[in-house]
């Protein structure tokens, strides 16, 4: 990009999209952040079967889009495969200098028609829905404004953490407390405000924690396509410092293993553990042990096959050497 272009554009440009595909029952958001030089500083995308993802106002600020995407991912309410496909599609656009520049300049010129057409074509390649709907808005933001929003968000996060710390749960010494999110069931679930101590609910361990990863492996919660299964847990305690603050829930997965979940929205419905359809923690641990044994047996069989194969090669070589020696002896006898 020329120096002249760099001097014209003084602010970051955010492209904010929301889309929905009725045919695929998918809803999503896209947020792209260009710096004044046309470099993509950050982008985020989410595709979900939950229509609430699409309820954000197209004119909402970039920070609202970012919060919605982050929260949807944190709650696990998104389609991992479609989201990944969108990310790869956007990567290909940003890697192409011509396409990236086209999109950047369309946004800077507030050329909604050109910018929307590029984003629509990209989304349609993924969703394959000719009736897909996409809405786009453009927002110009100074670097100072972005810094101020991020600093304010960090301050709020620290304050929230401090409140949680002050109202922390007490567990027996030597116990482990994991971080988790609640599994929601909007249709058949139980409202959070009706939840009682002693009930069993489904939770999802946070995979970003290294400590949690140990228990994810122990309970065999990770599938081959990198998704994570929920785990049943008994509600031990429920806390909220005020009517407007997040609700904190302490659950027990098994003896000396607890999980703490935080929910901002009190009207959500939680998925209750169903012994007829949901695996118990004992079954999860058992399947994990079987998986380990299966891998061990597979490795043993492989090693055994290699040993047998090597033994066969050794026998063939021995017979060959014996024949060669016999031929050599016969040849010497004839010559003599």
C-alpha positions in Angstrom: 0.0 0.0 0.0 1.3 3.5 -0.9 2.5 6.1 1.6 -0.3 8.4 0.3 -2.9 5.7 1.2 -1.4 5.3 4.7 -1.6 9.1 5.3 -5.3 9.2 4.3 -6.5 6.6 6.7 -5.9 7.5 10.3 -8.1 5.1 12.2 -8.7 1.4 12.5 -11.6 0.2 10.4 -13.9 -2.6 11.8 -16.1 -4.7 9.5 -19.0 -6.2 11.4 -21.1 -8.9 9.8 -24.0 -11.0 10.9 -25.3 -13.8 8.8 -27.9 -16.6 8.9 -28.7 -19.6 6.8 -32.3 -21.0 7.3 -31.5 -24.0 5.1 -28.5 -24.9 7.3 -30.0 -23.6 10.6 -26.8 -21.6 11.2 -26.2 -18.1 12.5 -23.0 -16.3 12.8 -20.9 -13.2 13.3 -17.7 -11.9 11.7 -15.5 -9.1 13.0 -12.4 -7.8 11.1 -10.1 -5.2 12.4 -7.9 -3.3 9.8 -5.2 -0.9 11.1 -4.7 2.4 9.2 -2.1 0.7 6.9 -4.6 -2.0 5.7 -3.1 -4.8 7.8 -5.5 -7.1 9.5 -4.7 -6.7 13.2 -7.3 -9.2 14.4 -10.4 -11.0 13.2 -12.9 -13.3 14.8 -15.7 -15.5 13.5 -18.4 -17.7 15.0 -21.0 -20.0 13.5 -23.7 -21.4 15.7 -27.1 -23.2 15.6 -28.3 -20.9 18.4 -30.3 -18.0 16.9 -29.4 -15.7 19.8 -26.0 -15.3 18.1 -27.8 -13.4 15.3 -29.8 -11.1 17.7 -27.0 -8.6 18.0 -27.9 -5.2 16.4 -25.9 -4.6 13.2 -25.1 -1.1 14.4 -23.7 -2.3 17.7 -20.1 -1.4 18.5 -17.2 -3.6 17.6 -16.7 -4.4 21.3 -20.3 -5.9 21.5 -19.5 -8.1 18.5 -16.3 -9.2 20.1 -17.9 -9.9 23.4 -20.7 -11.9 21.7 -18.2 -14.1 19.8 -16.0 -14.7 22.9 -19.0 -15.6 25.1 -20.5 -17.9 22.5 -17.2 -19.8 22.2 -16.7 -19.9 25.9 -20.2 -21.4 26.4 -19.4 -24.0 23.7 -22.5 -22.9 21.7 -20.9 -23.0 18.3 -20.3 -25.3 15.4 -16.6 -26.1 15.4 -16.3 -27.4 11.9 -18.2 -24.5 10.2 -16.4 -21.9 12.3 -13.0 -23.5 11.3 -14.1 -23.4 7.6 -14.9 -19.7 7.9 -11.5 -19.0 9.5 -9.7 -20.8 6.7 -11.8 -18.9 4.1 -10.9 -15.5 5.7 -7.2 -16.6 5.9 -7.2 -17.1 2.2 -8.6 -13.6 1.6 -6.1 -11.9 3.9 -3.2 -13.9 2.4 -4.2 -12.5 -1.1 -2.9 -9.0 -1.3 -5.3 -8.0 -4.0 -8.5 -9.2 -2.2 -7.3 -7.9 1.2 -6.7 -4.4 -0.3 -10.0 -4.5 -2.1 -11.9 -5.2 1.1 -9.9 -2.6 3.1 -10.4 0.2 0.6 -14.1 -0.7 0.2 -14.5 -0.4 4.0 -12.5 2.9 4.2 -14.7 4.4 1.4 -17.8 3.1 3.2 -18.6 1.3 0.0 -21.1 -1.1 1.6 -22.1 -2.7 -1.7 -18.6 -3.8 -2.6 -17.6 -4.9 1.0 -20.9 -6.7 1.5 -20.6 -8.6 -1.8 -17.1 -9.8 -0.9 -18.2 -11.0 2.5 -21.4 -12.6 1.1 -19.4 -14.5 -1.6 -17.0 -15.8 1.1 -19.8 -16.9 3.4 -21.8 -18.5 0.6 -18.8 -20.7 -0.4 -19.0 -22.2 3.1 -22.7 -22.5 3.6 -23.8 -23.3 0.1 -27.1 -21.5 0.6 -28.3 -19.2 -2.1 -30.9 -17.7 0.2 -28.4 -16.9 2.9 -28.8 -13.5 4.5 -25.8 -11.3 5.4 -25.8 -7.8 7.0 -22.7 -5.6 7.3 -21.7 -2.4 9.0 -18.5 -0.5 9.1 -17.1 1.4 12.1 -14.1 3.7 12.3 -12.3 3.7 15.6 -9.2 5.5 16.8 -6.3 3.6 18.5 -7.0 5.6 21.7 -10.6 4.5 21.8 -9.6 0.8 21.2 -7.1 1.0 24.1 -9.6 2.7 26.4 -12.2 0.0 25.8 -9.7 -2.8 26.3 -8.4 -1.2 29.5 -11.9 -0.8 30.8 -12.7 -4.4 30.0 -9.6 -5.6 31.8 -10.4 -3.5 34.9 -14.0 -5.0 35.0 -12.5 -8.4 34.6 -10.1 -7.8 37.6 -13.0 -6.5 39.7 -15.1 -9.5 38.8 -12.3 -11.8 39.7 -11.8 -10.1 43.0 -15.5 -10.5 43.9 -15.3 -14.1 43.0 -12.2 -14.5 45.1 -13.8 -12.8 48.1 -16.9 -15.1 47.9 -14.9 -18.2 47.2 -16.1 -21.7 48.1 -14.5 -23.8 50.8 -13.6 -27.4 50.1 -11.8 -30.1 52.1 -8.0 -29.8 52.1 -6.2 -31.5 49.3 -9.2 -31.2 46.9 -9.0 -30.0 43.3 -11.2 -27.2 42.0 -11.5 -27.1 38.2 -12.9 -24.3 36.0 -16.0 -25.3 34.0 -19.0 -23.9 32.2 -22.6 -24.9 32.5 -24.2 -27.0 29.8 -27.5 -25.3 28.7 -30.7 -26.9 27.5 -33.0 -24.1 26.4 -36.0 -26.3 25.7 -36.0 -29.1 28.4 -33.6 -27.7 30.9 -34.1 -26.5 34.4 -34.0 -22.7 35.1 -30.9 -21.6 37.0 -33.1 -19.8 39.5 -34.8 -23.2 40.4 -31.6 -25.1 40.8 -31.2 -26.9 44.2 -28.2 -28.2 46.1 -27.9 -31.9 45.6 -29.1 -32.0 42.0 -26.9 -33.3 39.3 -26.3 -31.2 36.3 -24.0 -31.4 33.2 -20.9 -29.2 33.0 -18.1 -28.8 30.5 -14.5 -28.5 31.7 -12.5 -25.6 30.4 -10.0 -27.2 27.9 -7.7 -24.1 28.0 -6.5 -25.0 31.5 -3.5 -27.4 31.7 -4.8 -28.8 35.0 -8.2 -29.4 33.4 -6.6 -31.2 30.5 -5.4 -33.9 33.0 -9.0 -34.6 34.1 -10.3 -34.4 30.5 -7.9 -37.2 29.7 -8.8 -39.1 32.9 -12.5 -39.0 32.0 -11.9 -39.5 28.3 -13.8 -36.4 27.4 -12.0 -35.4 24.2 -13.2 -36.9 20.9 -11.2 -37.5 17.7 -12.6 -34.3 16.1 -11.4 -32.1 19.0 -14.7 -31.6 20.7 -15.3 -32.1 24.4 -18.0 -34.1 26.1 -19.8 -32.8 29.2 -19.5 -34.5 32.6 -22.1 -35.0 35.3 -21.6 -33.2 38.6 -23.5 -32.7 41.9 -24.4 -29.2 42.9 -22.7 -28.5 46.3 -23.2 -24.7 46.7 -24.7 -21.7 44.9 -23.6 -18.2 45.5 -24.2 -14.6 44.3 -23.0 -11.5 46.0 -26.0 -9.5 44.7 -29.1 -9.9 42.4 -27.1 -8.4 39.5 -23.8 -10.2 40.0 -23.0 -13.5 38.3 -24.1 -16.7 39.9 -21.3 -19.0 41.1 -22.0 -22.7 41.3 -19.7 -25.3 43.0 -20.2 -28.9 41.8 -18.6 -32.1 42.8 -17.5 -34.5 40.0 -16.3 -37.2 42.3 -14.5 -37.4 45.7 -12.1 -34.5 46.1 -12.7 -33.3 42.6 -14.8 -30.1 42.3 -15.7 -27.7 39.5 -16.6 -24.0 39.7 -18.9 -22.4 37.1 -20.0 -18.8 36.7 -23.1 -17.7 34.9 -24.0 -14.1 34.2 -27.6 -14.8 32.9 -30.0 -16.0 35.5 -32.8 -16.9 33.1 -30.8 -19.7 31.3 -32.0 -23.4 31.6 -29.4 -26.0 32.6 -29.1 -29.5 31.3 -29.9 -32.0 34.2 -28.0 -35.3 34.4 -30.1 -38.2 33.0 -28.8 -41.6 34.1 -30.7 -43.2 31.1 -28.9 -41.3 28.5 -25.8 -39.7 30.1 -22.7 -41.6 31.1 -21.7 -41.7 34.7 -18.3 -40.6 35.9 -17.4 -44.2 36.6 -18.3 -45.2 33.0 -16.2 -42.3 31.7 -13.1 -43.4 33.7 -13.7 -47.0 32.6 -13.7 -46.0 28.9 -10.6 -44.0 29.4 -8.8 -47.0 30.9 -10.0 -49.2 28.1 -8.7 -46.7 25.6 -5.3 -46.8 27.2 -5.3 -50.6 27.3 -6.4 -50.7 23.7 -3.5 -48.5 22.7 -1.1 -50.7 24.7 -2.3 -53.9 23.0 -2.1 -52.3 19.6 1.5 -51.2 20.3 2.3 -54.7 21.6 0.8 -56.3 18.5 2.8 -54.0 16.3 6.0 -54.8 18.1 5.2 -58.5 18.0 4.7 -58.3 14.2 8.0 -56.5 13.7 9.8 -59.2 15.8 8.2 -62.0 13.8 9.0 -60.2 10.5 12.6 -59.7 11.6 12.8 -63.4 12.6 11.5 -64.4 9.2 14.1 -62.3 7.5 16.9 -63.9 9.7 15.8 -67.4 8.7 15.8 -66.6 5.0 19.3 -65.0 5.3 20.6 -68.1 7.2 19.3 -70.5 4.5 20.8 -68.3 1.8 24.2 -68.3 3.5 24.1 -72.1 3.9 23.4 -72.6 0.2 26.1 -70.2 -0.7 28.6 -72.1 1.5 27.5 -75.4 0.0 28.0 -74.2 -3.6 31.4 -72.9 -2.6 32.5 -76.2 -1.2 31.2 -78.1 -4.3 33.1 -75.7 -6.6 36.4 -76.2 -4.6 35.9 -80.0 -4.7 35.4 -79.9 -8.5 38.5 -77.7 -9.0 40.6 -80.0 -7.0 
